[in-house]
Amino acid sequence: SFFITKMSWIKRNSMKFMKIGGYVMIVMGIFLYFNWMTKIIVYFSSLFGGFTGF
């Protein structure tokens, strides 16, 4: 019941979600192409205290 009432908000804003997701995919593709992911990983690793996984 709770989720059904929130569906109208999701449907209204679905185009925004699609555009944001597309932009994120494009940016991630550029990062991968130019091998910038290592710099981002180093930044986030230092940000989260060297977390290496579970």
C-alpha positions in Angstrom: 0.0 0.0 0.0 2.8 2.4 0.8 4.7 1.7 -2.4 1.6 2.1 -4.6 1.0 5.6 -3.3 4.6 6.6 -4.1 4.4 5.2 -7.7 2.8 8.5 -9.0 5.8 10.4 -7.9 8.2 7.9 -9.5 6.2 8.0 -12.7 6.2 11.9 -12.7 9.9 12.1 -12.3 11.0 9.0 -14.4 12.4 11.2 -17.2 14.7 12.9 -14.7 15.9 9.6 -13.3 16.6 8.4 -16.9 18.6 11.5 -17.8 20.6 11.4 -14.6 21.4 7.8 -15.1 22.4 8.4 -18.7 24.7 11.3 -17.6 26.3 9.1 -14.9 26.9 6.3 -17.5 28.6 8.8 -19.9 30.8 10.2 -17.2 31.8 6.7 -16.0 32.6 5.7 -19.6 34.8 8.7 -20.0 36.6 7.9 -16.8 37.2 4.3 -17.9 38.4 5.4 -21.4 41.0 7.8 -20.0 41.9 5.5 -17.1 40.9 8.1 -14.5 39.1 5.5 -12.4 42.3 4.8 -10.5 42.5 8.4 -9.4 38.9 8.3 -8.3 39.4 5.0 -6.4 42.5 6.5 -4.6 40.5 9.5 -3.6 37.5 7.5 -2.3 39.8 5.0 -0.6 41.5 7.8 1.4 38.1 9.3 2.1 36.7 6.1 3.6 39.8 5.2 5.6 41.3 2.6 3.3 38.3 0.3 3.3 39.2 -2.8 1.2 36.0 -4.8 1.3 34.2 -7.4 3.3 
